[in-house]
Amino acid sequence: MSEAITTEIKEVAFFGPTGGCALAALKLALESGCRCSALTRRPSHLLTQLSSLPQGTLQNLTITEGTVQTPTAVLETLRSQTNSSLPRKYIISGIGGAPKFGLNPFRPTLDNPHICQEAAEAILSGLRELKGGAAEGEWQQPLLAVISTTGLVPGELPFVMKPLYGMLKIPHEDKVKMEGVVTGAEEGLLKWVVGRAGLLTDGPAGGAVRAGYAGRVRNGSGKWGDVEGVAVGYRISRGDVGRWLFEEVIGQDGGEWVGKRVCLVY
Protein backbone atom coordinates (compact mmCIF):
# COMPACT_ATOMS: atom_id res chain seq x y z
CA MET A 1 0.00 0.00 0.00
CA SER A 2 1.54 3.31 -1.02
CA GLU A 3 1.85 6.15 1.43
CA ALA A 4 -0.37 9.17 0.98
CA ILE A 5 1.37 12.19 -0.47
CA THR A 6 0.85 15.30 1.63
CA THR A 7 1.10 18.75 0.12
CA GLU A 8 2.15 21.66 2.28
CA ILE A 9 -0.41 24.44 2.50
CA LYS A 10 1.64 27.61 2.69
CA GLU A 11 0.72 30.31 5.18
CA VAL A 12 1.38 33.95 4.33
CA ALA A 13 0.88 37.14 6.36
CA PHE A 14 0.27 40.37 4.45
CA PHE A 15 0.77 43.90 5.73
CA GLY A 16 -0.41 46.76 3.52
CA PRO A 17 -2.52 44.40 1.39
CA THR A 18 -4.57 47.13 -0.30
CA GLY A 19 -1.48 48.58 -2.00
CA GLY A 20 -0.91 47.43 -5.55
CA CYS A 21 2.20 45.24 -5.10
CA ALA A 22 1.09 43.35 -1.99
CA LEU A 23 -2.47 43.10 -3.31
CA ALA A 24 -1.24 41.44 -6.51
CA ALA A 25 0.78 38.93 -4.48
CA LEU A 26 -2.19 38.30 -2.17
CA LYS A 27 -4.50 37.52 -5.09
CA LEU A 28 -2.03 35.03 -6.54
CA ALA A 29 -1.48 33.42 -3.14
CA LEU A 30 -5.21 32.98 -2.55
CA GLU A 31 -5.76 31.59 -6.05
CA SER A 32 -3.01 29.02 -5.43
CA GLY A 33 -4.62 27.83 -2.18
CA CYS A 34 -2.35 29.54 0.34
CA ARG A 35 -3.79 30.36 3.75
CA CYS A 36 -3.42 34.10 4.05
CA SER A 37 -3.86 36.67 6.79
CA ALA A 38 -4.05 40.40 6.17
CA LEU A 39 -3.87 43.48 8.36
CA THR A 40 -5.83 46.46 7.07
CA ARG A 41 -7.60 49.53 8.36
CA ARG A 42 -10.48 48.96 5.95
CA PRO A 43 -11.52 45.31 5.60
CA SER A 44 -14.47 46.20 3.38
CA HIS A 45 -12.16 47.98 0.94
CA LEU A 46 -9.87 44.96 0.76
CA LEU A 47 -12.80 42.62 0.14
CA THR A 48 -13.97 44.88 -2.68
CA GLN A 49 -10.52 44.69 -4.25
CA LEU A 50 -10.66 40.89 -4.03
CA SER A 51 -14.20 40.56 -5.36
CA SER A 52 -13.02 39.36 -8.78
CA LEU A 53 -11.46 36.19 -7.34
CA PRO A 54 -13.22 32.85 -7.87
CA GLN A 55 -16.00 31.99 -5.45
CA GLY A 56 -14.71 30.20 -2.36
CA THR A 57 -11.20 31.59 -2.65
CA LEU A 58 -11.69 33.93 0.29
CA GLN A 59 -12.28 31.07 2.70
CA ASN A 60 -8.49 30.94 3.03
CA LEU A 61 -8.26 34.61 4.04
CA THR A 62 -8.30 35.91 7.61
CA ILE A 63 -8.58 39.69 7.89
CA THR A 64 -7.57 41.61 11.00
CA GLU A 65 -8.75 45.18 11.27
CA GLY A 66 -6.11 47.57 12.58
CA THR A 67 -2.78 49.20 11.87
CA VAL A 68 0.88 48.47 12.53
CA GLN A 69 0.60 50.81 15.51
CA THR A 70 -1.62 48.19 17.20
CA PRO A 71 0.65 45.41 18.57
CA THR A 72 -2.19 42.94 19.15
CA ALA A 73 -3.37 43.31 15.55
CA VAL A 74 0.15 42.80 14.21
CA LEU A 75 0.61 39.72 16.39
CA GLU A 76 -2.72 38.25 15.30
CA THR A 77 -1.80 38.72 11.65
CA LEU A 78 1.57 37.02 12.15
CA ARG A 79 0.25 33.94 13.98
CA SER A 80 0.17 30.64 12.15
CA GLN A 81 -3.27 29.17 11.63
CA THR A 82 -2.03 25.70 12.51
CA ASN A 83 0.11 26.66 15.51
CA SER A 84 -0.72 30.01 17.11
CA SER A 85 2.54 30.09 19.07
CA LEU A 86 4.52 30.37 15.82
CA PRO A 87 4.41 32.82 12.88
CA ARG A 88 3.31 32.12 9.35
CA LYS A 89 6.15 30.95 7.12
CA TYR A 90 6.03 33.94 4.76
CA ILE A 91 5.45 37.61 5.52
CA ILE A 92 4.91 40.25 2.82
CA SER A 93 4.97 43.94 3.74
CA GLY A 94 3.85 46.46 1.16
CA ILE A 95 3.08 49.22 3.64
CA GLY A 96 3.72 52.75 2.46
CA GLY A 97 2.46 56.24 3.16
CA ALA A 98 0.17 58.44 1.11
CA PRO A 99 1.95 61.35 -0.64
CA LYS A 100 1.56 64.74 1.00
CA PHE A 101 2.46 67.98 -0.75
CA GLY A 102 3.43 71.11 1.19
CA LEU A 103 4.52 74.58 0.14
CA ASN A 104 7.24 73.10 -2.06
CA PRO A 105 5.54 70.76 -4.59
CA PHE A 106 8.94 69.43 -5.59
CA ARG A 107 9.61 68.03 -2.11
CA PRO A 108 6.68 65.71 -1.36
CA THR A 109 6.52 63.97 1.99
CA LEU A 110 4.13 61.33 3.39
CA ASP A 111 1.11 61.52 5.65
CA ASN A 112 3.34 59.51 8.04
CA PRO A 113 6.98 59.99 7.00
CA HIS A 114 8.08 57.07 9.21
CA ILE A 115 5.42 54.49 8.31
CA CYS A 116 7.72 51.99 6.56
CA GLN A 117 10.19 52.03 9.44
CA GLU A 118 7.39 51.72 11.99
CA ALA A 119 5.85 48.79 10.12
CA ALA A 120 9.15 46.92 10.02
CA GLU A 121 9.73 47.54 13.71
CA ALA A 122 6.21 46.35 14.55
CA ILE A 123 6.61 43.13 12.56
CA LEU A 124 9.97 42.34 14.15
CA SER A 125 8.60 43.13 17.60
CA GLY A 126 5.76 40.68 17.00
CA LEU A 127 8.19 38.01 15.83
CA ARG A 128 10.33 38.51 18.94
CA GLU A 129 7.27 38.02 21.13
CA LEU A 130 6.35 34.82 19.33
CA LYS A 131 9.90 33.52 19.45
CA GLY A 132 10.10 34.28 23.17
CA GLY A 133 7.04 32.10 23.77
CA ALA A 134 8.05 29.24 21.48
CA ALA A 135 9.22 25.95 22.92
CA GLU A 136 12.94 25.22 22.78
CA GLY A 137 13.96 24.08 19.31
CA GLU A 138 10.53 24.87 17.85
CA TRP A 139 11.32 28.21 16.20
CA GLN A 140 11.63 28.19 12.44
CA GLN A 141 12.65 31.50 10.89
CA PRO A 142 9.92 33.03 8.73
CA LEU A 143 10.84 34.74 5.47
CA LEU A 144 10.00 38.45 5.43
CA ALA A 145 9.87 40.34 2.13
CA VAL A 146 9.53 44.12 2.18
CA ILE A 147 8.86 46.37 -0.80
CA SER A 148 11.37 49.19 -1.11
CA THR A 149 12.55 51.33 -4.03
CA THR A 150 15.47 51.66 -6.39
CA GLY A 151 17.63 54.75 -6.21
CA LEU A 152 18.69 54.42 -2.58
CA VAL A 153 22.34 53.83 -3.49
CA PRO A 154 24.47 54.89 -6.46
CA GLY A 155 24.32 52.75 -9.58
CA GLU A 156 20.65 51.76 -9.42
CA LEU A 157 19.14 54.45 -11.65
CA PRO A 158 19.39 55.53 -15.28
CA PHE A 159 20.90 59.02 -15.38
CA VAL A 160 17.68 60.70 -16.55
CA MET A 161 15.78 59.38 -13.51
CA LYS A 162 18.06 60.99 -10.94
CA PRO A 163 16.36 64.43 -10.84
CA LEU A 164 12.95 62.84 -10.26
CA TYR A 165 14.21 60.61 -7.49
CA GLY A 166 16.07 63.54 -5.98
CA MET A 167 12.68 65.04 -5.10
CA LEU A 168 11.74 61.97 -3.06
CA LYS A 169 14.20 62.55 -0.23
CA ILE A 170 11.77 62.09 2.67
CA PRO A 171 9.99 58.96 1.37
CA HIS A 172 13.35 57.45 0.49
CA GLU A 173 14.76 58.13 3.95
CA ASP A 174 11.88 56.10 5.36
CA LYS A 175 12.69 53.23 2.99
CA VAL A 176 16.36 53.33 4.02
CA LYS A 177 15.42 53.12 7.70
CA MET A 178 12.97 50.29 6.99
CA GLU A 179 15.67 48.33 5.21
CA GLY A 180 18.03 48.94 8.12
CA VAL A 181 15.52 47.57 10.62
CA VAL A 182 14.96 44.41 8.58
CA THR A 183 18.54 43.69 7.54
CA GLY A 184 19.85 44.50 11.01
CA ALA A 185 17.61 42.00 12.81
CA GLU A 186 19.34 39.69 15.23
CA GLU A 187 20.56 36.34 13.92
CA GLY A 188 18.03 33.55 14.10
CA LEU A 189 14.90 35.71 14.17
CA LEU A 190 14.04 35.73 10.46
CA LYS A 191 15.22 35.52 6.88
CA TRP A 192 14.65 38.49 4.63
CA VAL A 193 14.37 39.74 1.06
CA VAL A 194 14.25 43.42 0.11
CA GLY A 195 12.51 44.10 -3.19
CA ARG A 196 13.66 47.45 -4.57
CA ALA A 197 11.09 48.25 -7.23
CA GLY A 198 11.56 50.76 -10.02
CA LEU A 199 9.06 53.54 -10.68
CA LEU A 200 5.72 51.82 -10.06
CA THR A 201 2.98 51.82 -12.68
CA ASP A 202 -0.55 50.41 -12.80
CA GLY A 203 0.05 48.40 -15.95
CA PRO A 204 -0.87 44.71 -16.11
CA ALA A 205 1.46 41.94 -15.01
CA GLY A 206 3.29 39.91 -17.62
CA GLY A 207 6.18 42.19 -18.47
CA ALA A 208 9.78 41.09 -18.92
CA VAL A 209 10.90 41.62 -15.32
CA ARG A 210 14.62 41.84 -14.67
CA ALA A 211 15.90 41.14 -11.16
CA GLY A 212 19.42 41.70 -9.93
CA TYR A 213 21.53 42.74 -6.97
CA ALA A 214 25.05 43.94 -6.30
CA GLY A 215 27.50 41.15 -6.97
CA ARG A 216 25.08 38.82 -8.75
CA VAL A 217 26.65 36.41 -11.24
CA ARG A 218 24.69 35.10 -14.22
CA ASN A 219 23.73 31.43 -13.91
CA GLY A 220 22.50 30.83 -17.46
CA SER A 221 18.88 30.24 -16.48
CA GLY A 222 17.56 33.24 -18.36
CA LYS A 223 14.95 33.68 -15.64
CA TRP A 224 14.14 37.26 -14.59
CA GLY A 225 16.62 38.45 -17.20
CA ASP A 226 19.53 36.56 -15.62
CA VAL A 227 21.08 39.92 -14.79
CA GLU A 228 24.76 40.44 -14.05
CA GLY A 229 24.89 42.60 -10.90
CA VAL A 230 22.23 45.27 -10.31
CA ALA A 231 19.21 45.46 -12.62
CA VAL A 232 18.99 49.06 -13.86
CA GLY A 233 15.77 50.28 -15.47
CA TYR A 234 13.01 52.84 -15.40
CA ARG A 235 9.82 51.26 -14.19
CA ILE A 236 7.82 48.17 -13.30
CA SER A 237 4.12 47.50 -12.77
CA ARG A 238 2.74 46.79 -9.32
CA GLY A 239 1.28 43.60 -10.73
CA ASP A 240 4.69 42.34 -11.79
CA VAL A 241 6.25 43.15 -8.42
CA GLY A 242 3.46 41.09 -6.85
CA ARG A 243 4.07 38.29 -9.35
CA TRP A 244 7.76 38.21 -8.51
CA LEU A 245 6.99 38.14 -4.78
CA PHE A 246 4.57 35.28 -5.25
CA GLU A 247 6.74 33.20 -7.56
CA GLU A 248 10.09 33.72 -5.84
CA VAL A 249 9.41 34.50 -2.17
CA ILE A 250 6.41 32.24 -1.62
CA GLY A 251 6.89 29.78 -4.45
CA GLN A 252 10.65 29.26 -4.14
CA ASP A 253 11.20 30.06 -0.44
CA GLY A 254 13.14 33.13 -1.52
CA GLY A 255 15.59 31.19 -3.68
CA GLU A 256 18.82 33.01 -4.44
CA TRP A 257 17.27 36.29 -3.27
CA VAL A 258 17.34 35.59 0.47
CA GLY A 259 19.54 38.13 2.22
CA LYS A 260 19.68 40.34 -0.89
CA ARG A 261 18.42 43.80 -1.85
CA VAL A 262 16.93 42.97 -5.23
CA CYS A 263 16.26 45.63 -7.89
CA LEU A 264 13.11 44.86 -9.91
CA VAL A 265 12.64 46.68 -13.21
CA TYR A 266 11.81 46.17 -16.89
Buried (B, 14 or more C-beta within 10 A) or exposed (E): EEEEEEEEEBBBBBBBBBBBBBBBBBBBBBEBEBBBBBBBEEBEEBEEBBEEBEEEBBEBBBBBBBBBEBEEBBBBBBBBEEEEEBBBBBBBBBBBBEEEEEEEEEEBBBEBBBBBBBBBBBBBBBBBBBBEEBEEEEBEBBBBBBBBBBBBEEEBBEEEBEEEBEBBEBBBBBBBBBBEBBBEBEEEBBBBBBBBBBBBBEBEBEBEBBBBBEEBEEEEEEEBBBBEBBBBBBBBBBBBBBBBBBBBBBBEBBBBBBEBBBBBBB
